[in-house]
Amino acid sequence: MEPVLDLAGIGFGPSNLALAIAVEEHERPVRARFFEKQPRFGWHRGMLLEDATMQVSFLKDLVTLRNPTSTFSFLCYLRDRGRLVDFVNHKNLFPLRKEFHDYFEWAAERVGHHVSYGAEVGEVRADGDGFEITVGEERVKARNLVLATGLEASLPDGIETGERIWHNRDLLTRVGSLRDPRHVVVVGAGQSAAEAVAFFHDRFPETEVHGVFARYGYSPADDSSFANRIFDPEAVDEFYKAPEDVKRKLMGYHANTNYGVVDQDLIEELYRRVYREKVLGKQRLLLHNTSRLTDVNPDGKCVIESLADGGQLPIDADVIVYATGYRPANPVRLLGDLAAHCERDEHGRLQVTRDYRVVTTKEIRGGIYLQGGTEHTHGITSSLLSNTAVRVGEILDSVLRRPAVAPKRHVVPELEKIK
């Protein structure tokens, strides 16, 4: 029989990729496997726009904050690709998003022996001191589970994607179907929305691009040095220990470091385009502030309604793109009946220990760890890259501190009689 795993990772995005690297680098052997339903590694492929850059420093890669000497760092990737000196001369902390995705793929290939792609997890059930996982025809036993189920697209109530209604996550995979569109509508006020507006404006030089958002204008992201301390590893400790009312205040104070905000350079570029078109007398970049989209039909017909005066502008859009963000996927939904053994707080949220382990009833003896879905306990970095390297080190240390599964003793009946 295959030996019992120390951990089984479900999902293989950047978080569990970082965990696989921590497993690979650990001083003692760790039995681990990761299961990913996609046929290969991929991370927000639909938004890998050519000019889009990361909003996080390259030093917050998969390993550096946990192990600065790791050969899996972004700098080692650059050396391997022959661009280390070029990158240094670039004097930039924020690589292209496509480049960072290539870094992820480079790292994923090096730990590919830990990963099963095209492997969708079916049933998960408790088994002795751990779990038994069904993956296709295979049954895998593990002492611990690490769930990294990622994010789900968030859409307004009543909106469903279709031929002419997209979520921005599918932008690049679907844009090839457009042929000389007349009107494109982008809903949202965050970074992805602003990037989509700029993308359509560049790609289709004769198209009217309508940006629709409830704010008065795009709000700049606060990436100042002091505000960025909310992403520090130490901030997780402080947030976790804080009373509930303080947690809510901290999330409110620093939401503008991450949610619904846009890089200042992109804001200024969009403003330049709008002003230039006014000067030239041919406006096709139209930003509708203090507005909302109503009467949305699957065929693209919709109405842009002013929240200020109620004025309405009917649009027959070739495509409507909702850049309305993401929400954490329910991390325990794939556990089936086991989910009922996961303890929740008075607000119905999962109870999670400092080492990212779900609090369970005594019937569950294995550990269930979360990468994502812990904003209410661990703060804003729950689903972000900023603290990934440190978080996976903490999870792995916790897994290895837990008692190992004792191998079952198989007794031959004849020998038992002799005894």
C-alpha positions as CSV (number, residue, x, y, z in Angstrom):
1,M,0.0,0.0,0.0
2,E,1.1,3.6,-0.6
3,P,2.2,5.1,2.7
4,V,0.0,7.6,4.5
5,L,0.7,11.1,3.4
6,D,1.7,13.8,5.9
7,L,-0.4,16.2,3.9
8,A,-2.7,16.3,0.9
9,G,-3.1,19.6,-0.8
10,I,-6.4,20.3,-2.7
11,G,-5.9,23.0,-5.3
12,F,-2.6,24.0,-6.8
13,G,-2.5,27.8,-7.2
14,P,0.3,30.0,-5.9
15,S,-0.5,29.2,-2.2
16,N,-0.2,25.4,-2.5
17,L,2.7,25.8,-5.0
18,A,4.5,27.7,-2.2
19,L,3.7,24.9,0.2
20,A,5.0,22.3,-2.2
21,I,8.3,24.3,-2.4
22,A,8.5,24.4,1.4
23,V,8.0,20.6,1.4
24,E,10.7,20.2,-1.1
25,E,13.1,22.4,0.9
26,H,12.4,20.9,4.4
27,E,15.3,19.3,6.2
28,R,13.3,16.1,6.9
29,P,11.3,14.1,4.3
30,V,7.7,15.1,4.0
31,R,5.2,12.9,2.3
32,A,2.9,15.2,0.3
33,R,0.7,15.2,-2.8
34,F,-1.3,18.0,-4.4
35,F,-4.4,17.6,-6.5
36,E,-5.4,20.1,-9.1
37,K,-8.4,19.8,-11.4
38,Q,-6.9,22.0,-14.1
39,P,-4.7,20.2,-16.7
40,R,-1.7,22.4,-15.9
41,F,-0.7,25.3,-13.6
42,G,-2.6,28.5,-14.3
43,W,-3.2,31.7,-12.3
44,H,-5.7,34.4,-13.6
45,R,-4.8,33.6,-17.2
46,G,-7.7,35.7,-18.4
47,M,-6.1,38.9,-17.0
48,L,-2.5,38.4,-18.1
49,L,-2.5,41.6,-20.1
50,E,0.7,42.6,-21.8
51,D,1.3,45.8,-19.8
52,A,-0.2,44.8,-16.5
53,T,2.2,44.7,-13.6
54,M,2.1,43.1,-10.2
55,Q,0.8,45.1,-7.3
56,V,3.2,43.4,-4.9
57,S,7.0,43.5,-4.7
58,F,8.9,40.7,-6.4
59,L,10.5,40.1,-3.0
60,K,7.2,38.8,-1.8
61,D,7.5,35.8,-4.1
62,L,6.9,32.2,-3.2
63,V,9.8,31.8,-0.9
64,T,12.0,34.8,0.0
65,L,10.3,36.0,3.2
66,R,10.4,32.4,4.5
67,N,13.8,31.4,3.1
68,P,15.9,34.2,1.5
69,T,18.5,31.7,0.3
70,S,16.0,29.5,-1.6
71,T,16.8,28.5,-5.2
72,F,13.0,29.0,-5.9
73,S,13.2,32.8,-5.6
74,F,12.2,35.2,-8.3
75,L,15.8,36.3,-8.6
76,C,16.9,32.7,-9.2
77,Y,14.2,32.5,-11.9
78,L,15.6,35.6,-13.5
79,R,19.1,34.2,-13.5
80,D,17.8,31.0,-15.0
81,R,16.0,33.0,-17.8
82,G,19.0,35.1,-18.4
83,R,17.4,38.4,-17.4
84,L,18.8,39.1,-13.9
85,V,21.0,42.0,-14.9
86,D,18.4,43.4,-17.2
87,F,15.8,43.3,-14.4
88,V,18.2,45.0,-11.9
89,N,18.9,47.8,-14.5
90,H,15.1,48.2,-14.8
91,K,15.0,49.6,-11.3
92,N,11.5,48.3,-10.7
93,L,10.0,46.3,-7.8
94,F,6.9,45.3,-9.7
95,P,7.4,42.8,-12.6
96,L,4.9,42.3,-15.4
97,R,2.1,40.0,-14.4
98,K,2.9,37.7,-17.4
99,E,6.5,37.5,-16.1
100,F,5.4,36.6,-12.6
101,H,3.1,33.9,-14.1
102,D,6.0,32.5,-16.0
103,Y,7.9,32.4,-12.7
104,F,5.1,30.5,-11.1
105,E,5.1,28.0,-14.0
106,W,8.9,27.7,-13.7
107,A,8.6,26.9,-10.0
108,A,5.6,24.5,-10.5
109,E,7.6,22.5,-13.1
110,R,10.4,22.0,-10.5
111,V,8.0,20.5,-7.9
112,G,5.8,18.7,-10.5
113,H,6.5,15.3,-8.9
114,H,4.4,16.3,-6.0
115,V,1.4,17.3,-8.1
116,S,-1.4,15.4,-9.9
117,Y,-3.0,17.6,-12.6
118,G,-6.4,16.9,-14.1
119,A,-7.3,15.4,-10.7
120,E,-10.6,16.4,-9.3
121,V,-11.2,15.4,-5.7
122,G,-14.4,13.6,-5.1
123,E,-15.3,12.2,-1.6
124,V,-13.4,13.1,1.5
125,R,-14.1,11.2,4.7
126,A,-12.5,10.8,8.1
127,D,-10.3,7.7,8.4
128,G,-8.7,6.8,11.7
129,D,-6.3,9.6,12.6
130,G,-6.6,11.3,9.1
131,F,-8.6,11.3,5.9
132,E,-9.3,9.2,2.9
133,I,-9.6,11.1,-0.3
134,T,-11.2,9.8,-3.5
135,V,-9.6,11.1,-6.7
136,G,-11.0,9.4,-9.7
137,E,-10.4,5.7,-9.2
138,E,-7.7,6.3,-6.6
139,R,-8.1,6.4,-2.8
140,V,-5.4,8.4,-1.0
141,K,-4.9,8.5,2.8
142,A,-3.5,11.6,4.5
143,R,-3.0,12.8,8.0
144,N,-3.8,16.4,7.1
145,L,-5.5,18.3,4.4
146,V,-4.5,21.8,3.1
147,L,-7.4,23.4,1.2
148,A,-6.4,26.1,-1.3
149,T,-9.6,26.3,-3.3
150,G,-9.0,29.9,-4.5
151,L,-11.5,32.6,-5.4
152,E,-14.8,32.7,-7.2
153,A,-16.0,35.4,-9.6
154,S,-18.4,37.8,-7.9
155,L,-21.3,39.1,-10.0
156,P,-24.3,41.4,-9.0
157,D,-27.5,39.7,-8.1
158,G,-29.4,38.5,-11.1
159,I,-26.5,38.7,-13.5
160,E,-25.3,35.6,-15.3
161,T,-22.4,35.3,-17.7
162,G,-23.1,34.5,-21.4
163,E,-22.1,35.3,-24.9
164,R,-22.2,39.0,-24.3
165,I,-21.9,39.2,-20.6
166,W,-18.5,38.3,-19.2
167,H,-16.6,38.4,-15.9
168,N,-13.2,40.0,-16.3
169,R,-11.5,36.7,-15.4
170,D,-12.4,35.5,-18.9
171,L,-11.2,38.6,-20.7
172,L,-8.3,37.3,-22.7
173,T,-9.9,33.9,-23.3
174,R,-13.0,35.4,-24.9
175,V,-11.9,38.7,-26.5
176,G,-10.9,36.9,-29.7
177,S,-14.6,36.4,-30.5
178,L,-15.2,40.1,-30.8
179,R,-15.2,41.5,-34.3
180,D,-15.1,45.3,-34.6
181,P,-17.4,46.0,-31.6
182,R,-19.3,49.3,-31.5
183,H,-19.8,49.6,-27.8
184,V,-18.1,47.9,-24.8
185,V,-19.2,48.4,-21.3
186,V,-17.0,47.7,-18.3
187,V,-18.6,47.7,-14.8
188,G,-16.3,48.3,-11.8
189,A,-14.0,50.8,-10.1
190,G,-11.0,48.7,-9.2
191,Q,-7.7,47.8,-10.8
192,S,-9.1,45.1,-13.0
193,A,-11.9,47.4,-14.3
194,A,-9.5,50.2,-15.1
195,E,-7.1,47.7,-16.9
196,A,-10.1,46.3,-18.9
197,V,-11.1,49.8,-19.9
198,A,-7.6,50.7,-21.1
199,F,-7.3,47.3,-22.8
200,F,-10.4,47.7,-24.9
201,H,-9.6,51.3,-25.7
202,D,-6.2,50.2,-27.1
203,R,-7.3,47.1,-28.9
204,F,-10.3,48.5,-30.8
205,P,-9.5,52.0,-32.0
206,E,-13.0,52.7,-33.4
207,T,-15.0,51.4,-30.4
208,E,-16.8,53.4,-27.7
209,V,-15.6,52.1,-24.3
210,H,-17.9,52.9,-21.4
211,G,-16.6,52.6,-17.8
212,V,-19.4,52.5,-15.3
213,F,-18.9,52.9,-11.5
214,A,-20.8,54.3,-8.5
215,R,-17.8,56.4,-7.3
216,Y,-17.0,59.9,-8.5
217,G,-13.7,58.6,-9.9
218,Y,-11.2,55.9,-9.7
219,S,-9.6,55.9,-6.2
220,P,-5.8,55.4,-5.9
221,A,-4.4,52.5,-4.0
222,D,-2.6,53.3,-0.8
223,D,0.8,51.7,-1.2
224,S,2.6,54.0,1.2
225,S,5.3,52.5,3.4
226,F,3.4,52.7,6.7
227,A,0.1,51.5,5.3
228,N,1.9,48.5,3.8
229,R,2.6,47.3,7.2
230,I,-0.8,45.8,7.2
231,F,0.7,43.1,4.9
232,D,3.6,42.3,7.3
233,P,3.8,38.8,8.8
234,E,3.7,40.4,12.3
235,A,0.4,42.1,11.4
236,V,-1.2,38.6,11.2
237,D,-0.3,38.0,14.9
238,E,-1.7,41.4,15.9
239,F,-4.9,41.0,13.9
240,Y,-5.5,37.4,15.1
241,K,-5.3,38.5,18.8
242,A,-7.4,41.7,18.3
243,P,-11.0,41.9,19.5
244,E,-13.7,41.6,16.9
245,D,-14.5,45.3,16.8
246,V,-10.8,46.1,16.3
247,K,-10.6,43.6,13.4
248,R,-13.5,45.3,11.7
249,K,-11.9,48.7,12.1
250,L,-8.5,47.6,10.8
251,M,-10.2,46.1,7.7
252,G,-12.1,49.3,7.2
253,Y,-9.1,51.5,7.7
254,H,-6.9,49.7,5.2
255,A,-9.4,48.4,2.6
256,N,-7.9,51.0,0.3
257,T,-4.6,49.1,0.2
258,N,-6.3,46.4,-1.8
259,Y,-10.0,46.6,-2.5
260,G,-11.6,48.7,-5.3
261,V,-8.5,50.8,-5.9
262,V,-6.3,51.5,-8.9
263,D,-2.6,52.2,-9.4
264,Q,-2.0,56.0,-9.6
265,D,-0.1,55.6,-12.9
266,L,-3.1,54.0,-14.6
267,I,-5.5,56.6,-13.2
268,E,-3.4,59.3,-14.7
269,E,-3.1,57.5,-18.0
270,L,-6.9,57.1,-18.4
271,Y,-7.4,60.8,-17.5
272,R,-4.9,61.8,-20.2
273,R,-6.8,59.8,-22.7
274,V,-10.1,61.3,-21.8
275,Y,-8.7,64.8,-21.9
276,R,-6.9,64.2,-25.2
277,E,-10.1,63.0,-26.9
278,K,-11.9,66.1,-25.6
279,V,-9.3,68.3,-27.2
280,L,-9.5,66.3,-30.5
281,G,-13.3,66.4,-30.5
282,K,-13.7,62.6,-30.8
283,Q,-14.6,61.0,-27.6
284,R,-14.8,57.2,-27.4
285,L,-13.5,56.7,-23.9
286,L,-16.6,57.5,-21.7
287,L,-16.3,57.2,-17.9
288,H,-19.7,57.3,-16.3
289,N,-19.2,58.1,-12.6
290,T,-21.9,58.0,-9.9
291,S,-23.7,55.6,-12.2
292,R,-24.9,52.1,-12.3
293,L,-25.9,49.6,-15.0
294,T,-29.6,48.6,-15.1
295,D,-32.0,46.6,-17.3
296,V,-29.2,44.3,-18.4
297,N,-30.2,41.8,-21.1
298,P,-28.3,38.7,-22.3
299,D,-28.1,40.3,-25.8
300,G,-26.1,43.2,-24.4
301,K,-28.8,45.8,-24.2
302,C,-28.6,47.8,-21.0
303,V,-29.1,51.2,-19.5
304,I,-26.5,53.4,-17.8
305,E,-28.3,55.2,-15.0
306,S,-27.0,58.3,-13.2
307,L,-27.3,57.9,-9.4
308,A,-27.1,61.7,-9.1
309,D,-30.1,62.8,-11.3
310,G,-31.6,59.6,-12.5
311,G,-30.7,60.3,-16.2
312,Q,-30.6,57.2,-18.4
313,L,-28.5,56.3,-21.4
314,P,-29.5,53.2,-23.3
315,I,-26.6,51.2,-24.8
316,D,-26.6,48.3,-27.2
317,A,-23.4,46.7,-26.1
318,D,-21.4,44.1,-28.0
319,V,-20.1,43.0,-24.7
320,I,-20.5,43.9,-21.0
321,V,-17.6,43.0,-18.8
322,Y,-18.2,42.9,-15.0
323,A,-14.9,43.6,-13.2
324,T,-16.7,43.2,-9.9
325,G,-14.1,41.2,-8.0
326,Y,-14.0,37.9,-6.4
327,R,-15.1,36.2,-3.2
328,P,-13.4,33.3,-1.4
329,A,-14.7,29.9,-2.4
330,N,-16.3,28.0,0.4
331,P,-13.2,26.2,1.5
332,V,-15.0,23.2,3.2
333,R,-17.7,22.6,0.6
334,L,-15.8,19.7,-0.9
335,L,-15.6,18.0,2.5
336,G,-19.2,16.8,2.2
337,D,-20.5,15.4,5.5
338,L,-17.2,16.4,7.2
339,A,-18.1,20.1,6.9
340,A,-20.6,19.6,9.7
341,H,-17.7,18.8,12.0
342,C,-16.0,22.2,11.4
343,E,-16.8,24.6,14.2
344,R,-18.2,28.0,13.5
345,D,-18.4,31.3,15.4
346,E,-21.5,33.2,16.3
347,H,-21.5,34.8,12.8
348,G,-21.4,31.4,11.1
349,R,-17.7,31.8,10.1
350,L,-15.2,29.0,10.4
351,Q,-13.2,28.9,13.6
352,V,-9.5,28.8,12.7
353,T,-6.5,28.6,14.9
354,R,-3.4,30.8,14.5
355,D,-1.7,28.1,12.5
356,Y,-4.6,28.2,9.9
357,R,-6.1,24.9,11.1
358,V,-9.9,24.6,11.2
359,V,-11.3,23.9,14.7
360,T,-13.2,20.6,14.4
361,T,-15.2,18.3,16.6
362,K,-13.3,15.6,18.5
363,E,-14.5,13.0,15.9
364,I,-12.1,14.5,13.4
365,R,-8.5,13.7,14.4
366,G,-6.7,14.8,11.3
367,G,-5.9,18.5,10.6
368,I,-7.7,20.6,8.1
369,Y,-5.7,23.7,7.1
370,L,-6.9,26.7,5.0
371,Q,-5.0,28.8,2.5
372,G,-7.6,31.5,1.9
373,G,-11.0,32.1,3.5
374,T,-9.4,33.4,6.8
375,E,-9.8,37.1,6.5
376,H,-12.0,37.2,9.5
377,T,-9.3,35.6,11.7
378,H,-6.0,36.4,10.0
379,G,-6.6,39.7,8.2
380,I,-6.2,41.1,4.7
381,T,-3.4,38.9,3.6
382,S,-5.6,35.8,3.7
383,S,-5.9,35.4,0.0
384,L,-3.0,37.6,-1.2
385,L,0.5,36.8,-2.2
386,S,2.1,39.2,0.4
387,N,2.3,36.7,3.2
388,T,2.1,33.4,1.3
389,A,5.8,32.4,1.8
390,V,5.5,32.8,5.6
391,R,2.1,31.3,5.9
392,V,3.1,28.0,4.2
393,G,6.0,27.7,6.5
394,E,3.7,28.1,9.5
395,I,1.3,25.5,8.1
396,L,4.1,23.0,7.4
397,D,5.6,23.4,10.8
398,S,2.1,22.8,12.4
399,V,1.6,19.7,10.2
400,L,4.9,18.2,11.3
401,R,4.2,18.9,14.9
402,R,1.1,16.8,14.8
403,P,1.5,13.1,15.8
404,A,2.2,10.8,12.9
405,V,-0.3,8.1,12.0
406,A,0.7,4.8,13.7
407,P,0.9,2.1,11.0
408,K,-1.8,-0.6,11.4
409,R,-0.4,-3.9,12.7
410,H,-1.4,-6.8,10.5
411,V,-1.3,-10.1,12.4
412,V,-1.0,-13.4,10.7
413,P,-3.7,-15.7,12.3
414,E,-1.4,-18.8,12.5
415,L,1.3,-16.8,14.3
416,E,-1.3,-15.3,16.7
417,K,-2.3,-18.9,17.7
418,I,1.3,-19.8,18.4
419,K,1.6,-16.8,20.8
